[in-house]
Amino acid sequence: MKVHTGGRAPYATETVTIGDVADVNFTLVQLRYFVTAAELGSMTAASKELMVAQSAISAAIAQVERELGVQLLIRHHARGLSLTRSGERFLAEAREFLAHAAALAQSARGLAVSLTGELTIGCFTAIAPFYLSRLLGEFASRYPEVRVTVVEGGVAELESALLDGRCELALVYGTDLALDLEIRPLTQVRPYALLPPGHRLASAETVSVADLASEPLIMLDLPRSRDYFRALYTTEPRVRFRTSSYETARSLVAGGHGYSIFTELPLTDETYDGGRVVTVPISDEAPPLNVVLASVRGVRPTARAVAFSETCQEFFARLSRERKA
């Protein structure tokens, strides 16, 4: 255990991790009670969730705090619980510890070959519509006893979910990710112009960004993705509309409100409102975007996470071959 108080009041700046703890006297059950109460922010809610007396949960958490010598939770009268700084770090470690304990029990029971249990993954909002359903279907056909939960959101949200243990893996673009994350490249995507059918360049084999720079742009406005698109221009583009929705952007382009630039290619050129769009490759030497599977560096993955990672690699390798065919 590491405790750094720096001369301040007790619990001010303590840091504790499970890996540092020796000769402690608390159980996996007590850890599970702490994690549930911390996640729900309430002893009462944890009692209902676990179907255990509230006094038992409170006593278990107090025991963990005594053994560690740090305060993990702040009890607010009639306002639930909040985590101390030490509690935030310990919660992430406890989640990981419980997940590995479950994996160890599964292996001891001889279930490792068939794989069962829970797996939580993250997926970037801009990627999800193009790959997630097919990828989940393929994984389910291989490992039907694994129940997958998906956290969908922006890159920053998924980084946080990985680092605090709420998900094991995340499918994201590999651009400016946190240094604590390890990435496994899966595929690359390149930019293309999205044009209405009557556009002067709709029948061109390729188009340059300079050819379009003077026209109104429908900007796909997603964190980090927008930075990638802006970097394609030598001057500031003429943004007509901004949207975080692929389908809204496609609909606006089909309606003649401007052009857009995408990286992911839908399987149909028809929009939700019955319009049509045309895709034309961009001729500029633009850097590709890497689609990667991210995980926390140095954390041993569960067997379920390894199986999902292998499924992703095979899925994207096959997809790449199909695109080239």
C-alpha positions as CSV (number, residue, x, y, z in Angstrom):
1,M,0.0,0.0,0.0
2,K,1.2,3.5,-0.8
3,V,0.0,6.4,1.3
4,H,1.2,9.9,0.6
5,T,-0.2,12.6,2.9
6,G,2.4,15.3,2.4
7,G,1.7,16.6,5.9
8,R,-1.9,17.4,5.1
9,A,-5.1,16.3,6.8
10,P,-5.7,12.5,6.7
11,Y,-7.2,11.2,3.4
12,A,-6.1,14.4,1.5
13,T,-3.9,12.8,-1.1
14,E,-3.7,9.1,-0.4
15,T,-3.1,6.7,-3.3
16,V,-3.9,3.0,-3.0
17,T,-3.9,0.2,-5.5
18,I,-4.8,-3.4,-5.0
19,G,-1.4,-4.5,-6.3
20,D,0.3,-2.7,-3.4
21,V,-1.7,-4.3,-0.7
22,A,-0.1,-7.1,1.4
23,D,-1.6,-9.1,4.3
24,V,-5.0,-7.4,4.0
25,N,-8.1,-9.0,5.5
26,F,-11.0,-8.4,3.3
27,T,-12.9,-10.6,0.9
28,L,-14.0,-10.6,-2.7
29,V,-17.6,-10.2,-1.5
30,Q,-16.6,-7.0,0.5
31,L,-14.9,-5.7,-2.6
32,R,-18.0,-6.4,-4.7
33,Y,-20.1,-4.5,-2.1
34,F,-17.8,-1.5,-2.3
35,V,-17.8,-1.5,-6.2
36,T,-21.6,-1.7,-6.3
37,A,-22.2,1.1,-3.7
38,A,-19.6,3.3,-5.4
39,E,-21.1,2.8,-8.9
40,L,-24.7,3.4,-7.7
41,G,-23.7,6.3,-5.3
42,S,-25.9,4.9,-2.6
43,M,-25.9,2.3,0.2
44,T,-29.6,1.9,-0.2
45,A,-29.4,1.4,-4.0
46,A,-26.6,-1.1,-3.5
47,S,-28.7,-3.0,-0.9
48,K,-31.5,-3.3,-3.4
49,E,-29.2,-4.3,-6.2
50,L,-27.4,-7.0,-4.2
51,M,-30.4,-8.0,-2.1
52,V,-28.2,-7.6,1.0
53,A,-29.0,-5.7,4.2
54,Q,-27.7,-2.1,4.0
55,S,-25.9,-2.5,7.3
56,A,-23.9,-5.5,5.9
57,I,-22.8,-3.4,2.9
58,S,-21.8,-0.5,5.2
59,A,-19.9,-2.8,7.5
60,A,-18.1,-4.4,4.6
61,I,-16.9,-1.1,3.1
62,A,-15.8,0.1,6.5
63,Q,-13.7,-3.1,6.9
64,V,-12.1,-2.5,3.5
65,E,-11.3,1.1,4.5
66,R,-9.8,0.0,7.8
67,E,-7.6,-2.6,6.2
68,L,-6.3,-0.1,3.6
69,G,-5.9,2.7,6.0
70,V,-7.6,5.2,3.6
71,Q,-11.1,6.6,3.2
72,L,-12.7,5.5,0.0
73,L,-16.2,6.9,0.2
74,I,-17.6,10.1,1.7
75,R,-21.0,9.6,3.2
76,H,-23.4,12.5,2.7
77,H,-26.4,12.6,5.0
78,A,-29.5,12.0,2.8
79,R,-27.4,12.6,-0.4
80,G,-25.8,9.3,-1.0
81,L,-22.1,8.7,-1.5
82,S,-19.2,10.2,-3.3
83,L,-15.7,8.8,-4.0
84,T,-12.5,10.3,-2.5
85,R,-9.5,10.6,-4.9
86,S,-8.2,7.4,-3.4
87,G,-11.6,5.8,-3.9
88,E,-11.7,6.7,-7.6
89,R,-8.3,5.0,-8.2
90,F,-9.3,2.0,-6.0
91,L,-12.6,1.6,-7.8
92,A,-10.9,1.1,-11.1
93,E,-8.5,-1.4,-9.6
94,A,-11.2,-3.3,-7.8
95,R,-13.3,-3.6,-11.0
96,E,-10.3,-5.1,-12.8
97,F,-9.5,-7.4,-9.8
98,L,-13.0,-8.7,-9.6
99,A,-13.1,-9.3,-13.4
100,H,-9.9,-11.4,-13.2
101,A,-11.2,-13.3,-10.1
102,A,-14.3,-14.2,-12.1
103,A,-12.1,-15.3,-15.1
104,L,-9.9,-17.4,-12.7
105,A,-13.0,-19.1,-11.3
106,Q,-14.3,-19.8,-14.8
107,S,-11.0,-21.3,-15.8
108,A,-10.9,-23.5,-12.6
109,R,-14.3,-24.8,-13.5
110,G,-13.1,-25.9,-16.9
111,L,-15.2,-23.3,-18.8
112,A,-12.3,-21.5,-20.5
113,V,-12.7,-23.4,-23.8
114,S,-16.3,-22.5,-24.3
115,L,-16.1,-19.0,-22.8
116,T,-19.0,-17.6,-20.8
117,G,-19.7,-14.4,-18.9
118,E,-19.8,-10.7,-19.5
119,L,-17.8,-8.5,-21.8
120,T,-18.1,-4.7,-22.1
121,I,-16.7,-3.0,-25.1
122,G,-16.7,0.6,-26.3
123,C,-17.4,1.9,-29.8
124,F,-16.9,5.3,-31.2
125,T,-20.2,6.8,-32.4
126,A,-18.8,7.5,-35.9
127,I,-17.7,3.9,-36.4
128,A,-20.6,2.1,-34.9
129,P,-23.1,2.3,-37.8
130,F,-20.6,0.7,-40.2
131,Y,-19.2,-2.2,-38.3
132,L,-20.7,-2.8,-34.9
133,S,-23.8,-4.9,-35.8
134,R,-21.9,-7.3,-38.1
135,L,-19.0,-7.6,-35.7
136,L,-21.3,-8.4,-32.8
137,G,-23.1,-11.0,-34.9
138,E,-19.8,-12.7,-35.8
139,F,-18.6,-12.7,-32.2
140,A,-22.0,-14.1,-31.0
141,S,-21.9,-16.9,-33.6
142,R,-18.4,-18.0,-32.2
143,Y,-19.0,-17.4,-28.5
144,P,-22.8,-17.6,-27.9
145,E,-22.3,-17.8,-24.1
146,V,-20.6,-14.4,-23.8
147,R,-23.0,-11.5,-23.3
148,V,-21.6,-8.3,-24.8
149,T,-22.5,-4.9,-23.5
150,V,-21.6,-1.8,-25.7
151,V,-20.7,1.6,-24.5
152,E,-21.1,4.0,-27.4
153,G,-19.8,7.5,-27.3
154,G,-17.0,10.0,-28.2
155,V,-13.3,9.2,-28.1
156,A,-12.8,11.1,-24.8
157,E,-15.7,9.3,-23.2
158,L,-14.4,5.9,-24.3
159,E,-10.9,6.7,-23.1
160,S,-12.4,7.4,-19.6
161,A,-14.4,4.2,-19.8
162,L,-11.3,2.2,-20.5
163,L,-9.1,3.8,-17.9
164,D,-11.6,3.5,-15.1
165,G,-12.4,-0.1,-16.0
166,R,-16.0,0.3,-17.3
167,C,-15.0,-1.4,-20.5
168,E,-12.1,-3.7,-21.5
169,L,-11.8,-2.8,-25.2
170,A,-12.9,0.1,-27.4
171,L,-13.2,0.4,-31.2
172,V,-12.0,3.9,-32.1
173,Y,-9.9,5.9,-34.5
174,G,-6.3,5.8,-33.5
175,T,-5.8,9.6,-33.4
176,D,-4.3,11.3,-30.4
177,L,-5.3,8.6,-27.9
178,A,-4.2,8.7,-24.3
179,L,-0.7,7.4,-23.7
180,D,-2.0,4.9,-21.2
181,L,-3.7,3.1,-24.0
182,E,-2.4,0.3,-26.1
183,I,-3.7,0.0,-29.7
184,R,-4.1,-2.8,-32.1
185,P,-4.5,-1.6,-35.7
186,L,-7.5,-3.2,-37.6
187,T,-7.9,-1.3,-40.8
188,Q,-7.4,2.0,-42.5
189,V,-10.0,4.3,-44.1
190,R,-9.4,7.2,-46.5
191,P,-11.3,10.4,-47.2
192,Y,-13.8,10.7,-50.1
193,A,-16.1,13.5,-51.3
194,L,-19.8,13.1,-50.9
195,L,-21.7,15.0,-53.7
196,P,-25.2,15.4,-55.0
197,P,-25.9,13.5,-58.3
198,G,-26.1,16.7,-60.3
199,H,-22.8,18.1,-59.1
200,R,-20.3,19.2,-61.7
201,L,-17.7,16.7,-60.4
202,A,-20.1,13.8,-59.6
203,S,-18.9,11.8,-62.6
204,A,-15.2,12.5,-62.0
205,E,-12.8,9.6,-61.2
206,T,-11.2,11.6,-58.4
207,V,-11.5,15.1,-56.9
208,S,-9.1,17.3,-55.0
209,V,-10.0,19.3,-51.9
210,A,-9.0,22.4,-53.8
211,D,-11.6,21.7,-56.4
212,L,-14.3,21.9,-53.7
213,A,-12.8,24.5,-51.3
214,S,-14.9,27.4,-52.6
215,E,-18.2,25.5,-52.2
216,P,-20.4,25.2,-49.1
217,L,-19.3,22.3,-46.8
218,I,-21.6,20.1,-44.7
219,M,-19.1,19.4,-41.8
220,L,-19.3,16.1,-40.0
221,D,-18.7,17.7,-36.6
222,L,-17.4,15.0,-34.3
223,P,-14.5,15.5,-31.8
224,R,-11.1,14.6,-33.4
225,S,-12.8,13.6,-36.6
226,R,-13.4,17.3,-37.4
227,D,-9.7,18.0,-36.8
228,Y,-8.8,15.3,-39.4
229,F,-11.2,16.8,-42.0
230,R,-9.9,20.4,-41.3
231,A,-6.3,19.3,-41.9
232,L,-7.2,18.4,-45.5
233,Y,-7.6,22.1,-46.3
234,T,-4.9,24.7,-46.9
235,T,-7.4,27.4,-45.9
236,E,-10.5,27.5,-43.7
237,P,-13.4,25.7,-45.5
238,R,-16.7,27.4,-46.1
239,V,-18.8,25.5,-43.6
240,R,-22.5,25.8,-44.4
241,F,-23.9,23.3,-41.8
242,R,-22.5,21.3,-39.0
243,T,-23.9,18.0,-37.8
244,S,-22.7,15.0,-35.7
245,S,-25.0,12.7,-37.7
246,Y,-23.8,10.8,-40.8
247,E,-27.4,10.5,-42.1
248,T,-28.2,14.2,-41.6
249,A,-25.0,15.1,-43.5
250,R,-25.9,12.7,-46.3
251,S,-29.4,14.1,-46.5
252,L,-28.2,17.7,-46.7
253,V,-25.8,16.7,-49.5
254,A,-28.5,14.9,-51.4
255,G,-30.7,18.0,-51.1
256,G,-28.1,20.2,-52.8
257,H,-27.1,22.2,-49.7
258,G,-23.4,21.5,-50.2
259,Y,-20.8,18.7,-50.3
260,S,-19.2,16.7,-47.5
261,I,-16.1,14.6,-46.8
262,F,-16.4,11.2,-45.1
263,T,-14.1,8.3,-44.4
264,E,-16.5,5.5,-43.8
265,L,-18.4,4.3,-46.9
266,P,-22.1,3.2,-46.5
267,L,-23.3,0.2,-48.6
268,T,-26.1,2.3,-50.2
269,D,-26.2,5.7,-51.9
270,E,-29.8,6.3,-50.9
271,T,-30.5,8.6,-47.9
272,Y,-33.2,8.3,-45.3
273,D,-35.4,10.9,-47.0
274,G,-35.2,9.2,-50.4
275,G,-32.4,11.3,-51.9
276,R,-29.2,10.0,-53.4
277,V,-25.5,10.9,-53.0
278,V,-22.4,10.2,-55.1
279,T,-19.0,9.2,-53.7
280,V,-15.8,10.3,-55.4
281,P,-12.3,9.4,-54.0
282,I,-10.1,12.3,-53.0
283,S,-6.9,12.5,-55.0
284,D,-4.9,14.5,-52.4
285,E,-2.2,12.7,-50.5
286,A,-4.3,12.7,-47.3
287,P,-3.2,10.5,-44.4
288,P,-5.5,7.5,-43.7
289,L,-7.4,7.2,-40.5
290,N,-6.6,4.0,-38.6
291,V,-9.4,2.0,-37.0
292,V,-7.9,0.4,-33.9
293,L,-8.9,-1.7,-30.9
294,A,-7.8,0.1,-27.8
295,S,-7.1,-1.3,-24.3
296,V,-5.3,-0.1,-21.2
297,R,-1.6,-0.6,-21.4
298,G,-0.2,-3.2,-19.0
299,V,-3.6,-4.7,-18.0
300,R,-3.9,-8.4,-18.6
301,P,-7.0,-9.0,-20.7
302,T,-9.6,-11.6,-19.9
303,A,-10.1,-14.6,-22.1
304,R,-13.3,-12.9,-23.5
305,A,-11.4,-9.8,-24.4
306,V,-8.7,-11.9,-26.2
307,A,-11.4,-13.7,-28.1
308,F,-13.1,-10.4,-29.1
309,S,-9.8,-9.0,-30.2
310,E,-9.1,-12.0,-32.4
311,T,-12.6,-11.8,-33.9
312,C,-12.0,-8.1,-34.7
313,Q,-8.7,-8.8,-36.5
314,E,-10.2,-11.6,-38.6
315,F,-13.4,-9.5,-39.4
316,F,-11.5,-6.5,-40.6
317,A,-8.9,-8.6,-42.5
318,R,-11.8,-10.2,-44.4
319,L,-13.5,-6.9,-45.0
320,S,-10.3,-5.5,-46.4
321,R,-10.0,-8.4,-48.9
322,E,-13.6,-7.9,-50.0
323,R,-13.0,-4.2,-50.6
324,K,-10.0,-4.9,-52.8
325,A,-11.8,-7.7,-54.8
